[in-house]
Amino acid sequence: MQTPRRLFDLLEFQLEHCPQTGALSQKIDQKWLTYSTAELVKSVNELAWGLHFWGICKGDHVANVTENNRVEWNLVDGAVTSLGAVHLPIYPNISVQDYEFILNDSRARLAFVSSERLFRIISSLRPRLKKLEAIYTYDPVKGATHWLELKTAGEAGLRDPVSEATLDDIKKQVRPDDCATLIYTSGTTGNPKGVMLSHSNLISNCMACAPLIQSGPHERALSFLPLCHIYERTVINIYLYLGTSVSYAQSLETIGEDLREVQPHIFSTVPRLLEKIYERIVERGSKLRGFKRVVFYWALKLASGFEPDRPLDLPRALKLAVADFFVFSIWRAALGGRIRAIVSGSASLQPRLARIFWAAGMPVCEGYGPTEASPVIAVNHLAKGCHKIGTVGPVIPGGIVKIAEDGEILYRGPNVMMGYYHQPELTAEVVDSEGWLHTGDVGEFDGIFLKITDRKKEIFKTSGGKYIAPQQIENLMKESPYISQIMVVGENRKFPAALVVPAFKKLIEHFERMDVHPGSNAELAASGEANAIIDSEIQRLNRRLGHFAQIKKFVLLPQDWSISGGDLTPTLKLKRKQLMRKYEKEIESLYSAEKRGRPEIGAERVTHSPGPTSDMAEENRV
């Protein structure tokens, strides 16, 4: 095989060119289990024949839902697509209503689920699901059919050479332009949309990005972002093509432990998780005393001004060497000690955060692209002159970007989706007659580098006619160690204001150093002292904004925003409209207070009344 043309070709390509003894691994019962390339190829074929024997045919839709990344997911992906069927990955933490909509809208015939919880959810919907015929589980679940029954049946069937030849013939009938996967995007409003991606869409994106990652059979990767998201799925495709060994983290809660055990050279992440890693580093540094504490904060300040590829004079090079010896080397060890590159995507990354990781010898390559582009449109990479902090990098080979008159990013390339599932009118709105994908993002070029400035639909105008790009302001404000989450508001109002979720742990540590012991998060958010700290931080960061874009007022909220609370999408983006509705009274108080003559930031603060503390499951804990 010269070059993979379909998704299931990737494993066959690895087997032929760089077979691995540990192509994929996962931890079960405190023990890492590894799977060779040959074992994976064999298992995919067995499961494919088992599915064929069950009745899955070309064009059928097979759903797949798992809480954590696991090897079974890849086996299903390979087996389903081998038959010319369509793999339908679904997030494990969506609402019951969304499960019902997606399974009905997609006409899924069969579903794989990882756990008893998911089995109970999908089973409860069976009477209302038009096409679903069976549910198989990865974990043994009482009353459920285990996925190995399909694989075992396939294994027995393939002992017959005729069956093996038939499976080969079925694979040959799968064309690159056939639909390989149907991904329902996590829209912030309304029902999800099913994005149809062909084998060619996915393989072209894999081939374009693989040389940029510069990985290979000698390297290990850790994977923890959901495989149901096209971002992580494409990264895994690249690893399979390059022969990079992949270990699946046990969960988002064990990432720190898994990094130290696996010692990866590379991993992909979203900015929120990098923020959590950074917060943990700073938290540990804040507990140092004496000389170590002074050196830690000196190194942090030095790192925040780092620019990759900028020539270093001797004094600065010596400073970085000292910082590396005393501080940065410890950070790297905490992340396994061998990190060569970190790929960040799905949301905007704070430039300051990128500089700190680069200075510490762990380069962060930020990329960009929507599900509709399979997903990568542009990405920074490590070749000299091919990365610039604050941008999402050069456009990938084979793709073209142009900026529309209103600033929207338009993209054309072989990775643009087939369309939205049975929604031709909506497809025509997003992909025009010339093949340009209208991304909905606003951007500009900085030389060869694409820069995202905001979401087209999220930019708003104040009553004074000034345009506000909230993401830029939010990223700036999150540079404060005391601000965990923030959403800028102010459409058709006189000025921008903000909903702020403080970094409660950091605030508590601050007060405990003064021998003050605050109560609950709600009491802390309502306290004048906490508001004074956030006020000071916002004033400090406001100086870096034009006057019209500065936050004039804010309200502190008593609990984190979460996926389970309906505040964030599964990829941790803000559901702005949902948050606007949820905190309508708080937002209105920011502006009604103005009518009563309440002073702006720097004089008096708006506080949130005490409420229930957060029940958020820590999806982002590292």
C-alpha positions in Angstrom: 0.0 0.0 0.0 1.5 3.3 -1.1 -0.8 5.8 0.5 -4.0 5.3 2.6 -7.1 6.4 0.8 -9.8 5.3 3.3 -9.9 5.4 7.1 -9.4 1.7 7.7 -6.3 1.8 5.4 -4.4 3.6 8.1 -3.8 0.5 10.3 -3.0 -1.6 7.3 -0.5 1.1 6.3 1.1 1.0 9.7 1.3 -2.8 9.6 3.1 -2.7 6.3 5.5 0.2 6.9 6.1 0.5 10.7 4.4 -2.2 12.8 4.3 -1.4 16.5 4.3 -3.8 19.4 2.4 -1.1 21.4 0.4 0.8 18.8 -2.4 1.5 21.3 -2.5 1.1 25.0 -4.9 1.6 27.9 -4.9 1.1 31.6 -7.2 -1.5 33.1 -7.2 -2.5 36.7 -4.1 -0.4 37.4 -2.2 -2.1 34.6 -1.2 -0.8 31.1 -2.4 -3.2 28.4 -0.8 -2.8 25.0 -2.0 -3.8 21.5 0.3 -4.4 18.6 -0.6 -3.2 15.1 -1.1 -6.8 14.0 -3.5 -7.5 16.9 -5.5 -4.4 16.0 -5.8 -5.2 12.3 -6.9 -8.8 13.2 -9.5 -7.5 15.7 -10.8 -4.9 13.3 -11.4 -7.6 10.6 -13.0 -9.9 13.1 -15.4 -7.2 14.4 -16.1 -6.1 10.8 -17.1 -9.6 9.9 -19.2 -9.9 13.0 -21.0 -6.7 12.1 -21.5 -7.9 8.6 -22.9 -11.2 9.9 -25.3 -9.2 12.2 -26.5 -7.3 9.1 -24.6 -4.0 8.9 -24.3 -2.9 5.3 -22.8 -0.1 3.3 -24.5 3.2 4.2 -25.9 2.0 7.6 -25.2 4.2 10.7 -23.6 2.8 13.8 -23.4 4.9 17.0 -20.5 4.8 19.4 -20.6 6.4 22.9 -17.8 6.1 25.5 -17.0 8.2 28.6 -13.2 7.7 28.3 -11.0 7.0 25.3 -10.4 3.3 24.9 -9.1 0.9 22.2 -12.6 -0.6 21.6 -13.6 2.8 20.0 -10.8 2.4 17.4 -11.8 -1.1 16.6 -15.4 -0.1 16.0 -14.2 2.9 13.9 -12.1 0.6 11.7 -14.7 -2.2 11.5 -17.7 0.0 10.7 -15.9 2.0 8.0 -14.4 -1.2 6.5 -18.0 -2.2 5.6 -18.7 1.1 4.0 -21.0 1.9 6.9 -21.0 5.3 8.7 -19.5 5.7 12.1 -21.6 7.9 14.4 -19.6 9.0 17.4 -21.6 10.8 20.2 -20.5 12.7 23.3 -21.2 10.8 26.5 -22.4 13.9 28.5 -25.2 15.3 26.4 -28.8 15.5 27.4 -31.3 12.7 27.0 -33.2 14.9 24.6 -30.0 15.2 22.4 -29.4 11.4 22.4 -33.0 10.9 21.3 -32.7 13.6 18.5 -29.3 12.4 17.2 -30.2 8.7 17.2 -33.5 9.4 15.4 -32.1 12.0 13.1 -29.2 9.7 12.0 -31.4 6.6 11.8 -28.7 4.6 13.7 -29.3 0.9 13.5 -26.9 -0.2 16.2 -25.1 1.5 19.1 -22.0 0.7 21.1 -21.9 2.2 24.6 -19.1 1.9 27.2 -20.9 1.6 30.5 -24.0 0.6 32.4 -24.9 4.3 32.8 -25.0 4.9 29.1 -26.7 1.5 28.5 -29.5 2.5 30.8 -29.9 6.0 29.1 -30.1 4.6 25.6 -32.2 1.6 26.6 -34.8 4.0 28.2 -35.1 5.7 24.8 -35.7 2.5 22.8 -39.5 2.9 22.6 -39.0 6.3 20.9 -36.1 5.4 18.7 -37.3 4.6 15.2 -34.4 2.6 13.8 -32.2 1.4 16.7 -32.2 -2.4 16.7 -29.5 -3.3 19.3 -27.1 -2.0 21.9 -23.7 -3.5 22.7 -21.6 -2.6 25.7 -17.8 -2.4 26.2 -18.0 -3.0 30.0 -19.8 -6.2 31.1 -23.4 -5.0 32.0 -26.1 -7.2 33.4 -28.9 -7.6 30.9 -26.8 -6.2 28.1 -25.0 -7.9 25.1 -21.2 -7.5 25.3 -19.4 -6.3 22.2 -17.1 -9.3 22.2 -20.0 -11.5 21.1 -19.7 -9.8 17.7 -16.0 -10.1 17.6 -16.0 -13.7 18.6 -18.6 -14.5 15.9 -16.5 -12.7 13.4 -13.4 -14.6 14.4 -15.1 -17.9 13.9 -16.5 -16.8 10.6 -13.1 -15.7 9.2 -11.7 -19.1 9.7 -13.4 -19.9 6.4 -11.2 -18.5 3.5 -14.4 -17.7 1.6 -15.5 -15.3 4.3 -12.1 -13.7 4.4 -12.2 -13.2 0.6 -15.8 -11.8 0.9 -14.6 -9.3 3.5 -11.8 -8.2 1.2 -14.3 -7.7 -1.6 -16.6 -5.6 0.7 -13.6 -3.4 1.6 -12.7 -2.9 -2.1 -16.2 -1.5 -2.7 -15.6 1.3 -0.2 -14.7 4.5 -2.2 -12.7 7.5 -0.8 -15.7 9.8 -1.5 -18.1 7.6 0.5 -19.3 9.0 3.8 -17.1 7.7 6.6 -18.5 9.5 9.7 -21.4 11.6 10.8 -20.6 14.0 13.6 -23.3 16.1 15.3 -21.8 19.4 16.2 -22.3 20.7 19.7 -24.2 23.8 18.7 -24.7 26.5 21.4 -28.4 26.8 20.4 -31.0 24.6 18.7 -30.6 21.0 17.6 -27.2 19.6 16.7 -26.3 19.4 12.9 -25.0 16.2 11.4 -21.7 16.9 9.6 -21.0 14.3 6.9 -17.3 13.7 6.3 -16.0 11.3 3.7 -12.9 9.0 3.8 -11.3 11.5 1.5 -12.1 14.5 3.7 -10.4 12.8 6.7 -7.5 11.2 4.9 -6.6 14.4 3.1 -6.5 16.3 6.4 -4.4 13.5 7.9 -1.9 13.6 5.0 -1.7 17.4 5.1 -1.0 17.6 8.8 1.2 14.5 9.4 4.4 16.2 8.1 3.8 19.2 10.3 3.6 17.1 13.5 7.0 15.6 12.8 6.3 12.5 14.9 7.1 8.9 14.2 7.5 5.3 15.4 10.1 6.4 18.0 7.6 8.6 19.9 4.7 8.1 22.3 1.6 10.2 22.5 -1.0 10.6 25.3 -4.6 11.0 24.3 -7.3 12.3 26.6 -9.6 14.6 24.5 -12.8 12.8 23.5 -12.4 10.6 20.4 -15.9 11.6 19.4 -14.6 15.1 18.6 -13.1 15.4 15.1 -10.0 17.2 16.5 -8.8 14.3 18.6 -9.9 11.7 16.1 -7.8 13.4 13.3 -4.8 13.5 15.6 -5.2 9.8 16.3 -5.4 9.2 12.5 -2.1 11.1 12.1 -0.5 9.0 14.9 -1.7 5.7 13.2 -0.3 6.9 9.8 3.1 7.9 11.4 3.4 4.9 13.6 3.4 7.0 16.9 2.4 4.8 19.9 -0.7 6.1 21.6 -1.7 5.6 25.2 -5.2 6.5 26.4 -5.5 8.4 29.6 -7.8 6.8 32.2 -9.9 9.9 32.5 -9.6 13.7 32.6 -9.0 13.4 36.4 -5.9 11.3 35.9 -4.1 13.3 33.3 -1.3 14.3 35.6 -0.6 10.8 36.7 -0.9 9.4 33.2 1.6 12.0 31.8 4.1 11.0 34.4 3.6 7.3 33.7 3.5 7.4 29.9 6.1 10.1 29.5 4.8 11.2 26.1 6.6 13.2 23.5 3.4 14.8 22.3 -0.2 15.3 23.2 -3.1 17.4 22.0 -5.3 19.5 24.3 -7.7 22.4 24.6 -6.7 25.7 26.2 -8.9 25.2 29.3 -6.8 22.1 30.2 -3.6 23.9 29.6 -4.9 26.6 31.9 -5.6 24.0 34.6 -2.0 22.6 34.2 -0.6 26.1 34.5 -2.8 26.8 37.6 -1.5 23.7 39.2 2.1 24.7 38.6 1.4 28.2 40.0 -0.4 26.7 43.0 2.6 24.6 43.9 5.0 27.5 43.3 2.9 29.7 45.7 3.7 27.3 48.5 7.4 27.7 48.1 9.3 29.8 50.6 12.5 31.9 50.6 14.9 31.7 47.7 12.9 29.0 45.9 9.8 31.2 45.9 11.7 34.2 44.6 13.3 32.2 41.8 10.0 30.6 40.9 8.2 33.9 40.3 11.3 35.4 38.6 11.3 32.5 36.1 7.5 32.9 35.6 8.0 36.6 34.7 10.9 35.8 32.4 8.8 33.1 30.6 5.8 35.4 30.1 8.0 37.6 27.8 9.4 34.7 25.7 9.1 34.8 21.9 10.0 31.6 19.9 12.7 32.1 17.3 13.7 35.5 18.7 17.5 35.8 18.8 18.8 35.7 22.4 21.6 37.9 23.6 24.0 36.4 26.1 22.4 37.9 29.3 18.9 36.6 28.3 20.2 33.2 27.3 22.0 32.9 30.7 18.8 33.9 32.5 16.8 31.3 30.7 19.4 28.6 31.4 19.2 29.4 35.1 15.4 29.4 35.1 15.5 26.1 33.2 17.8 24.5 35.8 15.9 25.6 38.8 12.3 25.8 37.6 11.4 24.8 34.1 13.0 21.3 34.3 10.7 20.6 37.3 7.7 21.6 35.2 8.7 19.3 32.4 9.2 16.4 34.9 5.7 16.9 36.2 4.4 16.4 32.6 6.5 13.3 32.1 9.9 14.9 31.2 9.9 14.2 27.5 7.4 16.6 26.0 8.5 17.8 22.5 5.3 19.4 21.4 1.8 20.2 22.6 -1.0 20.7 20.1 -3.8 23.1 21.1 -7.1 23.6 19.4 -10.9 23.9 19.7 -10.7 27.4 21.4 -8.5 30.4 21.5 -5.2 30.1 23.5 -3.9 32.9 25.8 -0.7 34.2 24.2 0.9 34.6 27.6 0.2 30.9 28.4 1.8 29.8 25.1 4.9 31.9 25.8 5.3 30.3 29.3 5.1 26.8 27.9 7.5 27.6 25.1 10.0 29.1 27.5 9.8 26.0 29.6 10.8 23.8 26.7 7.3 22.5 25.9 6.3 24.3 22.7 2.6 24.8 22.2 1.4 24.7 18.5 -2.0 26.3 18.2 -4.2 25.3 15.4 -7.7 26.0 14.0 -10.5 24.6 12.1 -14.2 23.6 12.5 -15.7 20.1 12.2 -16.9 21.1 8.7 -13.2 21.1 7.6 -12.3 17.7 9.1 -11.2 19.9 11.0 -7.7 21.5 10.5 -7.5 24.7 8.3 -4.3 26.2 9.8 -1.8 25.1 12.4 1.5 26.4 13.9 4.3 23.8 13.7 7.9 23.6 14.9 9.8 24.2 11.6 11.7 27.5 11.8 9.5 30.4 10.7 6.3 28.4 10.9 5.0 29.4 14.3 3.9 32.7 15.8 2.3 33.1 19.1 -1.1 34.8 19.0 -1.9 33.2 15.6 -3.2 29.7 14.5 -0.3 29.3 12.1 0.0 29.0 8.3 -2.8 27.4 6.2 -2.3 23.7 5.7 -0.9 22.5 2.3 -3.7 22.0 -0.2 -6.0 24.5 1.4 -6.8 28.1 0.6 -8.1 30.8 2.9 -9.5 34.2 2.0 -10.9 36.9 4.2 -14.4 38.2 3.2 -15.2 41.9 3.2 -16.9 41.5 6.7 -13.8 39.8 8.0 -15.2 36.2 7.9 -12.7 33.4 7.2 -13.6 31.5 4.0 -11.8 28.2 3.3 -11.6 25.9 0.3 -9.8 22.5 0.3 -10.3 18.7 -0.1 -11.2 18.4 3.6 -14.4 20.5 3.4 -17.4 18.4 4.4 -19.8 16.6 2.1 -22.6 18.6 3.8 -25.1 18.5 6.6 -27.1 15.3 6.8 -30.4 15.7 4.9 -30.1 19.5 5.2 -29.2 20.7 1.7 -30.5 24.2 2.3 -28.4 24.7 5.4 -25.4 23.2 3.6 -25.8 25.7 0.8 -25.7 28.5 3.4 -22.4 27.3 4.7 -20.6 26.0 1.6 -21.2 28.3 -1.4 -21.5 27.3 -5.0 -17.7 27.9 -5.5 -16.8 25.5 -2.7 -15.9 28.1 -0.1 -16.7 27.1 3.5 -18.0 30.0 5.5 -16.5 29.3 8.9 -18.4 31.9 10.9 -15.1 33.0 12.4 -13.5 36.4 11.9 -9.8 36.7 11.2 -6.9 38.3 9.4 -3.5 37.5 8.1 -0.3 38.4 9.9 2.1 37.6 7.1 1.6 33.9 6.4 0.0 33.4 9.7 -3.8 33.3 10.2 -5.1 35.1 13.2 -8.6 34.5 14.7 -10.1 37.6 16.1 -13.6 36.4 17.1 -16.7 34.5 16.2 -18.7 36.4 13.6 -22.0 35.9 15.6 -20.4 36.7 18.9 -19.1 40.1 18.0 -21.5 42.7 19.3 -22.0 46.4 19.1 -22.4 48.7 22.1 -25.2 51.4 22.0 -22.4 53.8 21.1 -21.7 52.0 17.9 -18.4 50.4 18.9 -17.8 46.7 17.9 -16.6 44.5 20.8 -14.8 41.1 20.2 -15.5 39.4 23.5 -13.1 36.5 23.1 -10.1 38.8 22.9 -11.1 40.6 26.1 -11.9 37.3 27.9 -8.5 35.8 27.0 -6.8 38.9 28.3 -8.7 38.8 31.6 -7.9 35.2 32.2 -4.3 36.1 32.5 -5.2 37.1 36.0 -4.6 34.1 38.4 -7.8 35.2 40.3 -10.1 34.8 37.3 -11.1 31.3 36.3 -13.9 31.9 33.8 -15.4 35.1 32.3 -18.0 36.1 29.7 -18.1 39.7 28.4 -21.6 41.2 27.8 -22.9 44.5 26.6 -24.7 44.2 23.3 -26.6 47.4 22.6 -25.5 48.7 26.0 -23.4 51.7 26.8 -20.3 49.7 27.8 -18.9 46.2 28.2 -19.4 44.4 31.5 -18.6 40.9 32.6 -19.8 37.8 34.4 -16.8 36.5 36.3 -16.2 33.1 38.0 -13.3 33.7 40.3 -10.5 31.2 40.9 -11.9 30.3 44.3 -8.9 28.2 45.4 -6.5 31.0 44.7 -8.7 33.5 46.6 -8.9 31.2 49.6 -5.2 30.8 49.7 -4.8 34.6 49.5 -7.1 35.1 52.5 -5.7 32.3 54.5 -2.3 33.9 54.3 -3.9 36.8 56.1 -5.4 34.4 58.6 -8.9 35.1 57.2 -11.0 32.0 56.6 -13.9 32.6 54.2 -16.9 30.4 54.1 -18.5 28.9 51.0 -17.8 29.9 47.4 -21.1 31.9 47.5 -20.0 33.8 50.6 -16.6 34.5 49.0 -18.2 35.8 45.7 -20.4 38.1 47.8 -17.5 39.5 49.9 -16.2 43.0 49.4 -12.6 41.8 49.8 -12.9 39.2 46.9 -14.6 41.8 44.7 -11.8 44.3 45.5 -9.2 41.8 44.3 -11.0 41.1 41.0 -11.6 44.9 40.6 -7.9 45.5 40.9 -7.1 42.8 38.4 -9.6 44.0 35.8 -8.3 47.6 36.2 -4.8 46.4 35.7 -5.6 44.4 32.5 -8.0 47.1 31.2 -5.0 49.3 30.6 -4.1 47.0 27.6 -7.5 47.7 25.9 -8.9 50.7 24.1 -11.2 52.7 26.4 -14.4 51.6 24.6 -13.4 47.9 25.1 -12.6 48.1 28.8 -14.8 46.3 31.2 -16.6 48.9 33.3 -18.5 46.6 35.7 -18.6 43.0 36.7 -20.5 40.5 38.9 -18.9 37.6 40.7 -20.7 34.2 40.4 -20.6 31.5 43.1 -20.1 28.4 40.9 -18.0 27.2 38.0 -19.6 26.8 34.6 -19.8 23.2 33.5 -20.9 20.9 30.7 -23.3 19.2 33.1 -24.8 22.5 34.0 -25.5 23.3 30.4 -23.1 26.3 30.5 -20.4 24.8 28.2 -20.3 22.8 25.1 -18.6 19.3 25.2 -15.5 21.1 23.9 -15.6 23.6 26.7 -16.8 26.6 24.7 -19.1 29.1 26.4 -22.8 28.6 25.6 -23.3 32.4 25.5 -27.0 32.5 24.9 -27.6 29.9 27.6 -25.5 31.9 30.0 -27.3 35.1 29.1 -30.6 33.6 29.9 -29.3 31.9 33.1 -27.9 35.2 34.5 -30.4 37.6 33.0 -31.0 39.2 36.4 -27.4 39.6 37.2 -26.6 41.2 33.8 -29.6 43.5 34.1 -28.3 44.6 37.5 -25.0 45.7 36.0 -26.8 48.2 33.8 -29.8 49.1 35.9 -27.3 50.0 38.6 -25.9 52.5 36.2 -29.2 54.4 36.1 -29.0 54.8 39.9 -25.5 56.3 39.5 -23.5 53.3 40.6 -19.8 54.1 40.0 -17.7 52.1 37.5 -14.8 49.7 38.2 -12.3 51.2 40.6 -15.0 52.7 42.8 -17.6 50.2 43.8 -18.4 46.7 42.7 -21.5 44.8 41.9 -21.7 41.5 43.8 -23.7 38.4 43.5 -26.0 37.3 46.3 -25.1 34.1 48.0 -26.4 31.0 46.3 -25.7 27.2 46.1 -22.1 26.1 45.8 -20.9 24.3 42.7 -21.8 20.7 42.1 -19.6 20.6 39.0 -17.8 17.4 38.3 -14.3 18.5 37.6 -14.2 17.7 33.9 -11.0 19.8 33.5 -9.0 18.7 36.6 -5.4 17.8 35.9 
